[in-house]
Amino acid sequence: MRRIVLLILGFATAWSIGASGPALRIGLMPAMNSAPLVVADRAGFFAREGVTVELELFTSQLNRETALQAGRIDGTVSDLINAIQAWARGFPLRVTSASQGIFTLLAAPAAGPGSLAEWKNAGRKVTTGLLENSTVYYVAERALERAGIDPRTIELVPVAQVPARLELLLAGKVEAAVLPEPLAALAVRRGARRLADSAADDAASGVLLFRQRVILERAAEIRALYRAYDRAVEELEAHPAAWRAAVVEACQFPKEAEAGLTFPRYLRAYLPGKADVRDVASWMIGRGLITTEPAWTDIVISGFTATDARRP
């Protein structure tokens, strides 16, 4: 039987289904890379693989990281920036796989530059809703750099909550913002202008990571989780329309996002590449967030997915 609990800290929603025994508690964000985990849960794939999994949805990255460090969750959908920051601070965790998610840089419906060319020619800073020192900031800077635009033209407006970033953009209270899909597509339908996205930037993709103690003590359960994840990837490829409503509900997307929801081409779980870790670390060094580049093995651990290759 499914149980739903509203958690006060982080405004997170938790639910669990599966075999008996203590649950693996996994944090999610309202983004498309959470979808395979949602489908694995709701299709009963975790239970088939003999693992109990509890999923908690966070609308704020900061609250999700607090929950991870406090031990309230065992692992989470995250990104390489958070993984490298944890390594630099001595917090013991490892990335066990990459995941597919797309972030999009958008301009407000009636404010800000309507294209990257306009941004480049504006000759001023553009107010941009982001979370400082995060993957959305990385996506924004890399998008500007690829277009030959000085990333210092970003005027940061810190917005941690993803839904709040969407509303500020649509209201024109920021000129630009980075949003995950499908909220970015929803913003476009409401008049926002698409400037660039991270579709070709593997380093900006999400990851799934676990606390080191959980990796050591519950390795078999993590492997079972990934077998269920891979089943969910196959299910999403075969029957995407059947899962739109469930993913919208679980990720607390606005109901209107359901009709136009398009899933990316999910891959069976694989590992982030060494070049991905190097690129993100280089960006972080440039921003003064870390002083030393980590080794790939400092961040990523193999042996949990069906393939240890960069892509299957």
C-alpha positions as CSV (number, residue, x, y, z in Angstrom):
1,M,0.0,0.0,0.0
2,R,1.3,3.4,-0.9
3,R,1.7,6.0,1.9
4,I,2.1,9.7,1.4
5,V,3.6,11.9,4.0
6,L,4.1,15.7,3.9
7,L,7.5,16.6,5.3
8,I,7.9,20.0,6.9
9,L,11.6,20.5,6.2
10,G,12.1,21.3,2.5
11,F,8.4,21.0,1.7
12,A,9.2,17.5,0.5
13,T,6.7,14.8,-0.4
14,A,7.7,11.2,0.4
15,W,6.2,7.9,-0.7
16,S,7.4,4.3,-0.6
17,I,6.5,1.0,-2.1
18,G,8.4,-2.3,-2.3
19,A,9.6,-5.3,-0.3
20,S,9.8,-5.4,3.5
21,G,12.8,-4.1,5.3
22,P,14.3,-0.6,5.8
23,A,13.9,1.6,2.7
24,L,16.5,3.2,0.6
25,R,15.5,6.8,0.9
26,I,16.2,8.7,-2.3
27,G,15.8,12.5,-2.9
28,L,14.3,13.8,-6.1
29,M,13.9,17.2,-7.7
30,P,11.1,18.4,-10.0
31,A,13.1,17.6,-13.1
32,M,13.0,15.0,-15.9
33,N,15.9,12.9,-14.6
34,S,13.6,11.9,-11.7
35,A,11.1,10.2,-14.1
36,P,12.8,6.7,-14.3
37,L,12.8,6.5,-10.5
38,V,9.1,7.5,-10.3
39,V,8.2,4.9,-12.9
40,A,10.3,2.2,-11.2
41,D,8.4,2.9,-8.0
42,R,4.9,3.1,-9.4
43,A,5.3,0.2,-11.8
44,G,6.4,-2.0,-8.9
45,F,9.9,-2.6,-10.4
46,F,11.6,-1.9,-7.1
47,A,9.4,-4.6,-5.4
48,R,10.2,-7.1,-8.2
49,E,13.9,-6.6,-7.6
50,G,13.4,-7.1,-3.8
51,V,14.3,-3.6,-2.7
52,T,12.2,-1.1,-0.7
53,V,12.7,2.4,-1.9
54,E,11.3,5.6,-0.5
55,L,11.3,8.7,-2.7
56,E,11.2,12.2,-1.4
57,L,10.6,15.2,-3.6
58,F,12.3,18.5,-2.8
59,T,11.6,21.8,-4.5
60,S,14.9,23.3,-3.2
61,Q,18.4,22.0,-3.8
62,L,19.5,23.5,-0.5
63,N,16.9,21.6,1.5
64,R,17.8,18.4,-0.4
65,E,21.5,18.7,0.4
66,T,20.7,19.5,4.0
67,A,18.6,16.3,4.2
68,L,21.5,14.3,2.6
69,Q,24.1,15.6,5.1
70,A,21.8,15.0,8.0
71,G,21.3,11.4,7.0
72,R,17.5,11.8,6.4
73,I,18.0,10.4,2.9
74,D,20.5,7.8,1.7
75,G,21.0,9.1,-1.8
76,T,19.7,11.6,-4.2
77,V,19.3,12.8,-7.8
78,S,21.9,15.6,-7.8
79,D,24.7,16.9,-10.1
80,L,28.5,16.9,-10.4
81,I,28.8,20.3,-8.8
82,N,27.2,19.1,-5.6
83,A,29.2,15.9,-5.7
84,I,32.5,17.8,-6.1
85,Q,31.6,20.3,-3.4
86,A,30.9,17.4,-1.0
87,W,34.3,15.9,-1.8
88,A,36.0,19.2,-1.2
89,R,34.3,19.6,2.2
90,G,35.2,16.0,3.2
91,F,31.6,14.8,3.1
92,P,31.7,11.0,2.2
93,L,29.6,10.2,-0.8
94,R,30.1,8.9,-4.3
95,V,28.3,9.2,-7.7
96,T,27.0,5.8,-8.7
97,S,25.5,6.8,-12.1
98,A,24.7,9.7,-14.5
99,S,21.1,10.5,-15.5
100,Q,19.3,12.4,-18.2
101,G,17.9,15.8,-17.6
102,I,17.9,19.1,-19.6
103,F,18.2,22.6,-18.3
104,T,17.1,25.6,-20.4
105,L,18.1,29.2,-20.3
106,L,15.1,31.4,-20.9
107,A,14.2,35.0,-21.4
108,A,11.1,36.5,-19.8
109,P,8.0,37.0,-22.0
110,A,8.3,40.8,-22.2
111,A,11.6,41.5,-20.7
112,G,15.3,40.9,-21.3
113,P,17.1,39.8,-24.5
114,G,15.0,37.6,-26.9
115,S,18.1,35.8,-28.2
116,L,21.7,35.3,-27.3
117,A,22.7,37.7,-30.0
118,E,20.5,40.4,-28.3
119,W,22.1,39.5,-25.0
120,K,25.6,39.9,-26.5
121,N,24.7,43.3,-28.0
122,A,22.9,44.6,-25.0
123,G,26.0,46.1,-23.4
124,R,24.7,45.6,-19.9
125,K,24.1,43.0,-17.2
126,V,20.9,40.9,-17.5
127,T,19.0,40.0,-14.3
128,T,19.0,36.2,-14.1
129,G,17.2,33.9,-11.7
130,L,19.7,31.2,-10.6
131,L,21.1,29.5,-7.6
132,E,24.6,30.7,-7.1
133,N,27.4,28.1,-7.4
134,S,25.0,25.5,-8.8
135,T,24.5,23.5,-11.9
136,V,22.0,26.0,-13.2
137,Y,24.6,28.7,-12.9
138,Y,27.1,26.4,-14.7
139,V,24.5,25.9,-17.5
140,A,24.0,29.7,-17.8
141,E,27.7,30.5,-18.0
142,R,28.5,27.7,-20.4
143,A,25.7,28.7,-22.7
144,L,26.9,32.3,-22.8
145,E,30.5,31.2,-23.3
146,R,29.5,29.1,-26.3
147,A,27.8,32.1,-27.8
148,G,30.9,34.3,-27.3
149,I,29.2,36.3,-24.5
150,D,31.0,37.4,-21.3
151,P,29.4,35.4,-18.4
152,R,30.0,38.4,-16.2
153,T,27.0,40.0,-17.9
154,I,24.8,37.8,-15.6
155,E,23.4,39.8,-12.8
156,L,22.5,37.1,-10.3
157,V,19.1,37.1,-8.6
158,P,19.3,34.2,-6.2
159,V,16.2,31.9,-6.3
160,A,16.6,28.5,-4.7
161,Q,13.0,27.2,-5.2
162,V,12.4,26.0,-8.8
163,P,8.7,26.9,-8.9
164,A,9.5,30.4,-7.6
165,R,12.1,30.8,-10.3
166,L,9.4,30.0,-12.9
167,E,6.9,32.5,-11.5
168,L,9.5,35.3,-11.3
169,L,10.5,34.7,-14.9
170,L,6.9,34.7,-16.2
171,A,6.1,37.9,-14.1
172,G,9.1,39.7,-15.6
173,K,10.7,40.2,-12.2
174,V,13.9,38.6,-13.7
175,E,14.9,39.0,-17.3
176,A,16.2,35.5,-17.6
177,A,16.4,32.2,-15.7
178,V,17.5,28.6,-16.0
179,L,14.8,26.0,-15.5
180,P,14.7,22.2,-15.8
181,E,12.4,20.5,-18.3
182,P,9.4,20.3,-18.5
183,L,9.0,23.6,-16.5
184,A,11.0,25.3,-19.2
185,A,8.6,24.0,-21.9
186,L,5.7,25.2,-19.8
187,A,7.3,28.7,-19.5
188,V,7.7,28.8,-23.3
189,R,4.0,28.0,-23.7
190,R,3.3,30.9,-21.4
191,G,5.4,33.3,-23.5
192,A,9.0,32.9,-22.3
193,R,11.7,32.8,-25.0
194,R,14.1,29.9,-25.3
195,L,17.7,31.1,-25.5
196,A,19.8,27.9,-25.1
197,D,19.7,24.5,-23.4
198,S,22.1,21.9,-22.0
199,A,21.1,19.0,-24.4
200,A,24.6,18.8,-25.9
201,D,26.4,19.3,-22.6
202,D,26.9,15.9,-20.8
203,A,28.6,17.6,-17.9
204,A,25.4,19.4,-17.1
205,S,23.4,16.2,-16.8
206,G,22.3,14.9,-13.4
207,V,23.8,12.1,-11.4
208,L,22.6,9.8,-8.7
209,L,24.8,9.6,-5.6
210,F,24.8,7.9,-2.3
211,R,26.4,8.5,1.1
212,Q,29.6,6.4,1.4
213,R,28.3,4.4,4.4
214,V,25.2,3.4,2.5
215,I,27.4,2.3,-0.4
216,L,29.4,0.1,1.9
217,E,26.5,-1.4,3.9
218,R,23.8,-1.7,1.3
219,A,25.5,-2.4,-2.0
220,A,23.2,-5.2,-3.0
221,E,20.1,-3.0,-2.6
222,I,21.7,-0.2,-4.7
223,R,22.4,-2.7,-7.5
224,A,18.7,-3.9,-7.2
225,L,17.6,-0.3,-7.5
226,Y,19.5,0.1,-10.7
227,R,18.0,-3.1,-12.1
228,A,14.6,-1.5,-11.5
229,Y,15.8,1.8,-12.9
230,D,16.8,0.0,-16.2
231,R,13.4,-1.7,-16.3
232,A,11.8,1.8,-16.0
233,V,13.9,3.1,-18.8
234,E,12.6,0.4,-21.1
235,E,9.1,1.0,-19.9
236,L,9.3,4.7,-20.7
237,E,10.7,4.0,-24.1
238,A,7.9,1.6,-24.9
239,H,4.9,3.5,-23.3
240,P,5.8,7.1,-22.7
241,A,2.2,8.4,-22.9
242,A,1.1,6.0,-20.1
243,W,3.4,7.7,-17.6
244,R,2.9,11.4,-18.2
245,A,0.2,11.8,-15.5
246,A,2.2,9.8,-12.9
247,V,5.4,11.8,-13.5
248,V,3.5,15.1,-13.4
249,E,1.9,14.2,-10.1
250,A,5.0,12.7,-8.5
251,C,7.2,15.7,-9.5
252,Q,4.5,18.2,-8.6
253,F,4.6,19.8,-12.1
254,P,1.7,22.1,-12.9
255,K,-1.1,20.0,-14.3
256,E,-1.0,21.9,-17.7
257,A,2.5,20.5,-18.2
258,E,1.0,17.0,-18.8
259,A,-0.4,17.5,-22.3
260,G,2.9,18.6,-23.8
261,L,5.2,16.5,-21.7
262,T,8.0,14.9,-23.8
263,F,10.4,12.5,-22.2
264,P,14.1,12.6,-23.2
265,R,15.6,9.4,-24.6
266,Y,16.6,7.8,-21.3
267,L,19.6,5.4,-21.2
268,R,20.2,2.5,-19.0
269,A,22.2,3.6,-16.0
270,Y,25.8,4.5,-16.9
271,L,28.7,6.4,-15.4
272,P,29.7,10.0,-15.9
273,G,32.8,10.4,-18.0
274,K,36.2,11.6,-16.8
275,A,35.9,14.6,-19.2
276,D,32.6,15.6,-17.5
277,V,34.2,15.6,-14.1
278,R,37.2,17.6,-15.3
279,D,35.1,20.3,-17.0
280,V,32.9,20.9,-14.0
281,A,35.9,20.9,-11.7
282,S,37.6,23.4,-14.0
283,W,34.6,25.7,-13.8
284,M,34.5,25.4,-10.0
285,I,38.2,26.2,-9.8
286,G,37.6,29.3,-12.0
287,R,34.9,30.5,-9.6
288,G,37.1,29.8,-6.5
289,L,34.8,27.1,-5.2
290,I,37.6,24.5,-5.0
291,T,41.4,24.8,-5.3
292,T,42.3,21.3,-6.5
293,E,40.9,19.1,-9.3
294,P,39.6,15.8,-7.9
295,A,40.4,12.5,-9.5
296,W,37.5,10.8,-11.3
297,T,37.6,8.0,-8.6
298,D,37.3,10.7,-5.9
299,I,33.8,11.5,-7.3
300,V,32.5,8.4,-9.1
301,I,32.4,4.7,-8.0
302,S,31.7,1.8,-10.4
303,G,30.2,-1.6,-9.9
304,F,26.5,-0.7,-9.4
305,T,25.2,-0.2,-12.9
306,A,24.9,-2.9,-15.6
307,T,27.6,-1.2,-17.6
308,D,30.6,0.8,-16.4
309,A,31.0,2.5,-19.7
310,R,30.3,6.2,-20.2
311,R,27.3,5.2,-22.3
312,P,25.8,1.8,-23.0
